[in-house]
Amino acid sequence: MDQTFLGSDHKVPQANIEAIRQMRELGCLFVPASGRAYGSVMDSIATVPPPNSWRAPTSSVTTAAVSTA
């Protein structure tokens, strides 16, 4: 996520939030994958509207929030 998805301020740029909205309209689920700690990633993506999923660095844990709306 760092230096690719996040801006230099370690926040999600508005352009990336808009891209996520467009992806969701196409049926995609936003899943950040990072070696960073869970809390750190969740703090960084706090401005991204749910549902979001998380993929652990070891790929051993995946959680998902799926909207049925």
Secondary structure, DSSP 4 states (H G I P E B T S, - for coil): -TTTTS-TTSS--HHHHHHHHHHHHTT--B--B-SS-HHHHHHHTTTSPSPB-EE-TTSS-EE------
